[in-house]
Amino acid sequence: NVLAQMQGGSQADIFHFYTGWQQFYVDEGLVQEIDTSKLTNWDKVPIEYQELGQIDGKQYFVPWDWGFTSILYNTEQVDEVTSWDALFNEDYAGHVSMWNDGPGAVAVSSYINGWDETALTDDQLAQIEQDWIDQKPLNAFYWSGEYTDLCPAVQDGTIWVAYAWQGCYATALAAGDPVAYANPEEGRNSWVGLYGISADSDSPELALEFLDQKLAETSCANAVTLFYYGCANGDVMSSIDDPVLIEAFGLDDPSILESTNFTPLVTEEQREAWTAMWERVQAN
């Protein structure tokens, strides 16, 4: 992964990763602080996203892309989904698809059980493991590529209920497929992509210029319209008028973000334990 590459001495000036890993880069001295006064587009980034790039009050990362995780479902086969526990509903056996990811599985179970995923006990993690072992027969497959394996199966009717990002929802919605994207009572999940400048970079000014252009209107608009990703430029998001994108990002419902679970910071030990747990689920 990106952290391993940076730890291994990558020569990259700029690196990109997703929320949950910020502390690691700072603790290991892999990233340098960012002077946001040199970013002409910084004032277009909502404060909530700016803060995701801060550690101990210092700005180490620039947010760029973001999106939701929720339950994507077929409205012709499934009643309204109001909880993450739809992934465990035996009525949908053979038509469920879970993302092939341990931390993602831990987050879902934590939402359902009302647990703090950053403070799980050994017994709770053991229960999560057993729950996913029991859920395993319901899956048609575990997906790893949103557009390569999940979306085609959603669109051809194979998958009725899926753990999914909003990109697949927008794709299916634009095609006129019978789909909906849940607002679970436990809240959606949201992930945010962050850019950092390597502590070893000898071109920090050029790196800052690059990041400023990433936040500019053209780059952000392309991320939204070409890839169905949200972008951290608030002006770009507020100017969207495509009904499909408005629906995919919930732009007409400000309450969605208020109940959204942003990916928390976790320790290396926790990630390793969750990954090992998921490997056992897969092997069972």
DRENVOGU-331225 format. One line per field, with one value per residue (C-alpha): x, y, z; residue in one letter. Coordinates in nm, 3 decimals, padded with zeros to 5 digits, always signed. Example, Ala and Ser with C-alpha at 12.3 -4.5 7.8 and 13.67 -1.06 7.14 Angstrom:
<nodes>
c1	(+01.230|+01.367)
c2	(-00.450|-00.106)
c3	(+00.780|+00.714)
res	(a|s)
</nodes>
This chain:
<nodes>
c1	(+00.000|+00.097|+00.228|+00.455|+00.592|+00.670|+00.828|+01.037|+01.192|+00.968|+01.108|+00.760|+00.724|+00.347|+00.144|-00.230|-00.419|-00.753|-00.864|-00.769|-00.393|-00.300|-00.132|+00.105|+00.269|+00.317|+00.447|+00.703|+00.821|+00.716|+00.526|+00.598|+00.365|+00.175|+00.173|-00.189|-00.132|+00.033|-00.280|-00.504|-00.795|-00.773|-01.057|-01.293|-01.235|-01.498|-01.350|-01.474|-01.253|-00.957|-00.961|-00.934|-00.585|-00.471|-00.274|-00.222|-00.353|-00.103|-00.203|-00.014|-00.258|-00.478|-00.819|-00.922|-01.165|-01.440|-01.744|-01.992|-02.020|-02.371|-02.607|-02.688|-02.998|-03.233|-03.573|-03.755|-03.625|-03.571|-03.791|-03.652|-03.320|-03.295|-03.003|-02.666|-02.804|-02.952|-02.618|-02.709|-03.068|-03.116|-03.399|-03.134|-02.913|-02.708|-02.768|-02.548|-02.201|-01.969|-01.645|-01.342|-01.199|-01.151|-01.168|-01.483|-01.642|-01.547|-01.705|-02.034|-02.058|-01.970|-02.249|-02.503|-02.404|-02.353|-01.989|-01.695|-01.478|-01.167|-01.222|-01.336|-01.281|-01.141|-01.486|-01.650|-01.397|-01.453|-01.828|-01.769|-01.561|-01.831|-02.105|-01.920|-01.847|-02.220|-02.294|-02.055|-02.306|-02.531|-02.271|-02.266|-01.907|-01.686|-01.605|-01.270|-01.326|-01.631|-01.656|-01.501|-01.696|-01.961|-02.132|-02.191|-02.351|-02.570|-02.681|-02.760|-02.969|-02.736|-02.673|-02.969|-02.789|-02.431|-02.184|-02.102|-01.955|-02.166|-01.991|-02.166|-02.497|-02.452|-02.357|-02.664|-02.892|-02.776|-02.849|-03.206|-03.155|-03.395|-03.158|-03.157|-02.886|-02.972|-02.951|-02.910|-03.033|-02.676|-02.547|-02.354|-01.975|-01.764|-01.406|-01.184|-00.873|-00.579|-00.257|+00.067|+00.408|+00.697|+00.928|+01.215|+01.081|+01.334|+01.060|+00.802|+00.705|+00.624|+00.436|+00.226|+00.152|+00.040|-00.193|-00.337|-00.422|-00.580|-00.818|-00.889|-01.223|-01.119|-00.953|-01.230|-01.507|-01.343|-01.331|-01.703|-01.829|-01.590|-01.550|-01.852|-01.623|-01.693|-01.424|-01.307|-01.371|-01.702|-01.776|-01.762|-01.994|-02.246|-02.262|-02.363|-02.693|-02.696|-02.990|-02.798|-02.503|-02.728|-02.894|-02.569|-02.405|-02.720|-02.664|-03.028|-03.023|-02.773|-02.877|-02.695|-02.349|-02.465|-02.525|-02.231|-01.952|-01.615|-01.340|-01.161|-00.793|-00.691|-00.366|-00.145|-00.224|-00.597|-00.563|-00.348|-00.598|-00.892|-00.711|-00.613|-00.973|-01.098|-00.843|-00.981|-01.334|-01.226|-01.047|-01.332)
c2	(+00.000|+00.366|+00.369|+00.072|+00.244|+00.561|+00.360|+00.184|+00.510|+00.607|+00.898|+01.045|+01.411|+01.374|+01.079|+01.010|+00.789|+00.770|+00.870|+00.648|+00.653|+01.017|+00.959|+00.695|+00.930|+01.202|+00.970|+00.819|+01.155|+01.078|+01.400|+01.771|+02.042|+02.236|+02.615|+02.666|+03.040|+02.940|+02.760|+03.005|+02.757|+02.667|+02.898|+02.691|+02.382|+02.341|+02.350|+01.996|+01.864|+02.086|+01.942|+01.585|+01.676|+01.809|+01.633|+01.813|+02.134|+02.133|+02.093|+01.798|+01.693|+01.847|+01.680|+01.624|+01.345|+01.207|+00.986|+00.775|+00.410|+00.277|+00.003|+00.003|-00.202|-00.315|-00.155|-00.426|-00.703|-00.534|-00.327|+00.004|-00.051|+00.133|-00.044|-00.193|-00.525|-00.570|-00.732|-01.010|-01.065|-01.427|-01.326|-01.196|-01.507|-01.541|-01.178|-00.996|-00.852|-00.730|-00.543|-00.765|-00.562|-00.632|-00.274|-00.221|-00.530|-00.414|-00.073|-00.229|-00.457|-00.170|+00.043|-00.238|-00.314|+00.046|-00.015|+00.224|+00.063|+00.229|+00.061|-00.292|-00.563|-00.903|-01.054|-00.799|-00.863|-01.237|-01.182|-00.972|-01.253|-01.512|-01.286|-01.249|-01.621|-01.680|-01.416|-01.565|-01.801|-01.505|-01.350|-01.404|-01.277|-01.034|-00.740|-00.569|-00.337|-00.111|-00.081|-00.412|-00.664|-00.496|-00.255|-00.499|-00.743|-00.469|-00.359|-00.708|-00.788|-01.047|-00.833|-00.695|-00.565|-00.441|-00.251|+00.018|+00.359|+00.626|+00.587|+00.260|+00.411|+00.707|+00.476|+00.256|+00.553|+00.728|+00.410|+00.400|+00.085|+00.022|+00.117|+00.318|+00.418|+00.381|+00.631|+00.372|+00.460|+00.400|+00.655|+00.625|+00.601|+00.863|+00.840|+01.127|+01.113|+01.316|+01.440|+01.478|+01.614|+01.382|+01.494|+01.417|+01.625|+01.871|+02.051|+02.153|+02.471|+02.275|+02.021|+02.299|+02.437|+02.092|+02.056|+02.400|+02.301|+01.978|+02.194|+02.423|+02.420|+02.221|+01.935|+01.907|+01.927|+01.646|+01.425|+01.479|+01.445|+01.179|+00.956|+01.042|+01.135|+01.432|+01.699|+01.921|+02.241|+02.349|+02.590|+02.305|+02.087|+02.365|+02.440|+02.086|+02.082|+01.725|+01.546|+01.218|+01.376|+01.572|+01.246|+01.046|+01.295|+01.383|+01.750|+01.834|+01.678|+01.851|+01.623|+01.329|+01.458|+01.537|+01.165|+01.037|+00.833|+00.958|+00.695|+00.728|+00.716|+00.368|+00.210|-00.016|-00.298|-00.252|-00.258|-00.569|-00.742|-00.654|-00.768|-01.095|-01.143|-01.097|-01.343|-01.601|-01.526|-01.578|-01.902|-02.049)
c3	(+00.000|-00.007|+00.351|+00.280|-00.030|+00.164|+00.444|+00.180|+00.063|-00.229|-00.431|-00.483|-00.389|-00.338|-00.215|-00.195|+00.048|+00.229|+00.576|+00.866|+00.803|+00.875|+01.211|+01.072|+00.822|+01.084|+01.356|+01.119|+00.985|+00.629|+00.560|+00.590|+00.715|+00.450|+00.428|+00.324|+00.273|-00.054|-00.178|-00.361|-00.358|+00.011|+00.113|-00.106|+00.110|+00.386|+00.735|+00.807|+00.529|+00.620|+00.971|+00.841|+00.720|+01.057|+01.327|+01.658|+01.504|+01.217|+00.851|+00.705|+00.433|+00.166|+00.116|-00.242|-00.335|-00.116|-00.124|+00.065|+00.152|+00.204|+00.092|-00.279|-00.350|-00.625|-00.568|-00.764|-00.539|-00.203|+00.026|+00.151|+00.329|+00.661|+00.828|+00.751|+00.869|+00.518|+00.433|+00.676|+00.556|+00.451|+00.218|-00.020|-00.014|-00.329|-00.424|-00.172|-00.231|+00.042|-00.022|+00.031|+00.318|+00.689|+00.822|+00.617|+00.770|+01.120|+01.054|+00.938|+01.241|+01.473|+01.325|+01.364|+01.723|+01.831|+01.916|+01.892|+01.625|+01.770|+02.112|+02.037|+02.296|+02.202|+02.257|+02.029|+01.753|+01.793|+01.755|+01.443|+01.296|+01.366|+01.227|+00.897|+00.881|+00.921|+00.657|+00.405|+00.232|+00.148|-00.083|-00.455|-00.434|-00.246|-00.470|-00.507|-00.803|-00.800|-01.176|-01.280|-01.073|-00.858|-01.097|-01.384|-01.140|-00.992|-01.336|-01.468|-01.159|-01.004|-00.697|-00.503|-00.193|-00.181|+00.031|-00.224|-00.293|-00.457|-00.794|-00.872|-00.760|-00.995|-01.282|-01.237|-01.175|-01.492|-01.687|-01.556|-01.349|-01.055|-00.773|-00.452|-00.206|+00.160|+00.442|+00.720|+01.067|+01.185|+00.931|+00.609|+00.605|+00.429|+00.310|+00.206|-00.012|+00.117|-00.043|+00.146|+00.051|+00.130|+00.407|+00.167|-00.121|-00.262|-00.460|-00.198|-00.384|-00.700|-00.490|-00.339|-00.684|-00.796|-00.496|-00.557|-00.912|-00.787|-00.582|-00.876|-01.055|-01.364|-01.178|-00.920|-01.178|-01.376|-01.065|-01.016|-01.373|-01.504|-01.197|-00.978|-00.689|-00.465|-00.451|-00.166|-00.362|-00.212|-00.496|-00.747|-00.540|-00.484|-00.857|-00.959|-01.147|-01.285|-01.111|-01.102|-00.922|-00.687|-00.587|-00.569|-00.333|-00.141|-00.221|-00.164|+00.185|+00.417|+00.703|+00.543|+00.633|+00.985|+01.047|+00.845|+01.006|+00.883|+00.879|+01.217|+01.298|+01.413|+01.521|+01.315|+01.557|+01.501|+01.122|+01.140|+01.370|+01.147|+00.834|+01.001|+01.116|+00.759|+00.626|+00.868|+00.748|+00.388|+00.471|+00.677)
res	(n|v|l|a|q|m|q|g|g|s|q|a|d|i|f|h|f|y|t|g|w|q|q|f|y|v|d|e|g|l|v|q|e|i|d|t|s|k|l|t|n|w|d|k|v|p|i|e|y|q|e|l|g|q|i|d|g|k|q|y|f|v|p|w|d|w|g|f|t|s|i|l|y|n|t|e|q|v|d|e|v|t|s|w|d|a|l|f|n|e|d|y|a|g|h|v|s|m|w|n|d|g|p|g|a|v|a|v|s|s|y|i|n|g|w|d|e|t|a|l|t|d|d|q|l|a|q|i|e|q|d|w|i|d|q|k|p|l|n|a|f|y|w|s|g|e|y|t|d|l|c|p|a|v|q|d|g|t|i|w|v|a|y|a|w|q|g|c|y|a|t|a|l|a|a|g|d|p|v|a|y|a|n|p|e|e|g|r|n|s|w|v|g|l|y|g|i|s|a|d|s|d|s|p|e|l|a|l|e|f|l|d|q|k|l|a|e|t|s|c|a|n|a|v|t|l|f|y|y|g|c|a|n|g|d|v|m|s|s|i|d|d|p|v|l|i|e|a|f|g|l|d|d|p|s|i|l|e|s|t|n|f|t|p|l|v|t|e|e|q|r|e|a|w|t|a|m|w|e|r|v|q|a|n)
</nodes>
